[in-house]
Amino acid sequence: MHSPFVFDLIIHVLNDHQKEPCFEEIETIRQSLKKNHDEIEVEDFGAGSAVIKSNKRKISKIANSSLKSPKYAQLLHRLVKYFRPKNIVELGTSFGITSAYLAKGNSDAQLYTFEGASSISNIAENNFKKLGINNIELINGDFGKTLPPFLEKNMPIDFAFIDGNHREKPTLAYFHELLTIANDQTIFVFDDIHWSTEMEQAWSAIQNHPTVTLSIDLFFIGIVIISKDFKEKQHFKIQF
């Protein structure tokens, strides 16, 4: 591993298997969602679920098919804990499991999380209250309508997790839009980069974007670093 930065990331983040007290709290919420068979109406603004096709869905089915696994949700937590970003953006709140992991990674950070479906947003808000999390602002509505006003605030972001729409054009659009408020150390994390041919094309375009100096392919997620500290592009594939 030639990059000292990536070597340190592997040692201190990817290979860190320490369990924190908040993990059990959050996973308890996840398990309750997976056992909840209540039905909700869901507005779907993205590519939709690969498993669930109807707009009337059971909470348990959404939780079982759509929530990021503990392995990757806890990785997001460790990334935030390691890099200590102040302003975090998450596109795709779902029931707030990854949001909770992100917010708990740095209690001094502010997380702005976007969710299209109001019924899902309500459940996420309730989960944040159960977990006693106060550093999350949930923004509900179609990203096309809610993201532009947020961008106009010109608030610099340090970390972004993009998990809102599994199509090539929207994913690239979100990346380019968030770049307008990125700084020279911003970290982008993209979910499901190999979920479809479209997502693989989006990931390839992101890797080759001139502002991207380092990318890490962990198969289920991709990490992109915007930093002037790297003089030339570096791309890594790491088994995780």
C-alpha positions in Angstrom: 0.0 0.0 0.0 1.9 3.0 -1.3 -0.2 5.8 0.2 0.5 6.5 3.9 -3.0 8.1 4.0 -4.7 5.0 2.9 -2.5 2.8 5.0 -3.5 4.8 8.1 -7.2 4.6 7.0 -7.0 0.8 6.8 -5.3 0.5 10.2 -7.4 3.0 12.2 -10.8 2.8 10.4 -11.3 -0.2 8.2 -9.6 -2.7 10.6 -11.1 -1.1 13.7 -13.5 -3.7 15.1 -14.1 -2.1 18.4 -17.8 -2.0 19.5 -19.0 1.3 21.0 -22.0 1.6 23.4 -24.1 3.5 20.8 -23.9 0.6 18.4 -26.1 -1.6 20.6 -28.6 1.3 21.1 -28.9 1.9 17.4 -29.1 -1.8 16.5 -31.9 -2.2 19.0 -33.8 0.3 17.0 -33.0 -1.6 13.8 -34.3 -4.8 15.2 -37.6 -3.2 16.3 -38.0 -1.8 12.7 -37.4 -5.3 11.2 -40.2 -6.7 13.4 -42.7 -3.9 12.7 -45.3 -5.1 10.2 -47.3 -1.8 10.1 -47.9 -0.5 6.6 -47.0 3.0 5.4 -47.5 4.9 2.1 -44.2 5.8 0.6 -43.5 8.4 -2.1 -40.6 7.1 -4.2 -38.6 9.8 -5.9 -35.6 7.6 -6.7 -34.9 4.4 -8.6 -37.1 2.6 -6.1 -36.5 -0.6 -4.2 -35.0 -3.6 -6.0 -37.2 -5.7 -3.7 -40.4 -3.7 -3.0 -42.5 -2.4 -5.9 -45.7 -1.1 -4.4 -46.1 2.4 -2.7 -47.8 0.8 0.3 -45.1 -1.0 2.2 -44.5 -2.8 5.5 -41.9 -1.1 7.7 -40.3 -4.5 8.3 -39.8 -5.1 4.6 -38.2 -1.7 4.1 -36.0 -2.2 7.1 -34.9 -5.7 5.9 -34.2 -4.6 2.3 -33.1 -1.0 2.4 -31.1 -0.2 5.6 -27.4 -0.2 5.4 -25.9 -3.3 7.1 -24.3 -2.8 10.6 -20.9 -3.5 9.0 -21.1 -0.5 6.7 -23.2 1.8 8.9 -20.5 1.3 11.6 -17.8 2.1 9.1 -19.5 5.4 8.4 -19.5 6.1 12.1 -15.7 5.3 12.3 -15.0 7.6 9.3 -16.8 10.5 11.0 -15.0 9.7 14.3 -11.6 9.6 12.5 -12.0 12.7 10.3 -14.1 14.8 12.7 -16.1 16.7 10.1 -18.1 19.6 11.3 -20.9 19.7 8.7 -22.2 16.5 7.3 -24.8 15.9 4.6 -26.7 12.7 4.0 -28.9 12.2 1.0 -31.3 9.4 1.9 -32.3 9.3 5.6 -34.5 6.2 5.4 -35.4 5.3 9.0 -32.4 7.1 10.3 -30.1 4.2 11.2 -27.1 5.4 9.2 -28.0 9.0 10.3 -27.7 7.9 13.9 -24.3 6.3 13.3 -23.1 9.4 11.5 -24.3 11.8 14.2 -22.9 9.7 17.0 -19.5 9.7 15.3 -19.0 13.3 16.3 -21.4 14.9 18.7 -19.9 18.3 17.8 -20.9 17.9 14.2 -24.2 19.0 12.6 -25.8 16.4 10.3 -28.2 17.6 7.6 -30.1 14.6 6.3 -32.5 14.6 3.4 -35.4 12.2 2.9 -38.1 12.3 0.2 -40.9 10.3 1.8 -42.7 12.0 4.7 -43.9 8.8 6.3 -40.3 7.5 6.5 -39.1 10.9 7.8 -41.6 10.8 10.6 -40.3 7.4 11.8 -36.7 8.6 11.5 -37.4 11.7 13.6 -39.0 9.4 16.3 -35.9 7.2 16.2 -33.6 10.2 16.8 -35.7 11.1 19.8 -35.4 7.6 21.2 -31.7 7.7 20.8 -31.4 11.2 22.3 -29.7 12.6 19.2 -29.8 16.4 19.0 -27.3 17.2 16.2 -29.5 16.2 13.3 -31.6 18.4 11.1 -33.9 16.3 8.9 -35.1 18.0 5.6 -38.1 16.3 4.1 -39.2 16.4 0.5 -38.1 15.8 -3.1 -34.3 16.4 -3.3 -34.9 18.5 -6.4 -36.8 21.0 -4.4 -35.1 20.8 -1.0 -31.4 20.6 -2.0 -31.1 23.9 -4.0 -32.2 26.1 -1.0 -29.7 24.3 1.2 -26.9 24.9 -1.3 -27.8 28.6 -1.5 -26.7 29.0 2.1 -23.1 28.3 0.9 -22.4 26.3 4.1 -19.2 24.4 3.5 -19.5 20.7 4.0 -16.8 18.4 5.2 -18.5 15.0 4.7 -21.3 13.7 2.4 -23.0 10.4 2.3 -25.0 10.0 -0.9 -27.6 7.2 -0.8 -30.7 8.9 -2.2 -31.2 7.8 -5.8 -29.6 4.8 -7.5 -29.4 6.2 -11.0 -26.5 7.6 -12.9 -27.7 11.2 -13.7 -29.1 12.1 -10.3 -26.1 10.6 -8.5 -23.7 12.7 -10.7 -26.0 15.8 -10.3 -25.9 15.5 -6.5 -22.1 15.1 -6.6 -21.7 18.2 -8.8 -24.1 20.2 -6.7 -22.5 19.3 -3.4 -19.1 20.1 -4.9 -20.2 23.8 -5.0 -20.0 23.8 -1.2 -17.2 21.4 -0.7 -13.9 22.5 0.8 -10.4 21.2 -0.1 -10.7 18.3 2.4 -14.2 17.1 1.8 -15.0 13.4 1.9 -17.7 11.9 -0.2 -19.1 8.4 0.4 -21.3 6.8 -2.3 -23.6 3.9 -1.5 -24.1 0.9 -3.8 -21.6 1.9 -6.5 -21.9 -1.5 -8.1 -25.7 -1.8 -7.6 -26.3 -1.5 -11.4 -24.6 -0.6 -14.7 -25.8 3.0 -14.2 -24.2 3.2 -10.8 -21.0 1.8 -12.0 -20.9 4.4 -14.8 -21.6 7.1 -12.2 -18.8 5.8 -10.0 -16.4 5.8 -12.9 -17.3 9.4 -13.8 -16.8 10.5 -10.2 -13.4 8.8 -10.0 -12.3 10.6 -13.2 -13.6 14.0 -12.1 -10.7 16.5 -12.0 -11.4 17.5 -8.4 -11.1 13.9 -7.2 -7.6 13.1 -6.0 -8.2 9.8 -4.3 -10.9 7.2 -4.4 -11.4 3.9 -2.5 -13.6 1.1 -3.9 -14.9 -1.1 -1.0 -17.4 -2.7 -3.5 -20.6 -1.8 -1.6 -19.5 1.8 -1.0 -17.1 4.1 -2.6 -15.0 6.8 -0.8 -13.8 9.9 -2.6 -11.4 12.4 -1.2 -11.2 16.0 -2.4 -7.8 17.2 -1.2 -4.9 19.3 -2.6 -2.6 17.2 -0.4 -2.4 14.6 -3.1 -0.4 15.7 -6.1 -1.8 13.0 -8.5 -4.8 10.8 -8.7 -4.8 7.6 -6.8 -7.5 4.9 -7.0 -7.6 1.9 -4.7 -9.7 -1.3 -4.5 -9.7 -2.8 -1.0 -11.4 -5.9 0.3 -13.6 -5.0 3.3 
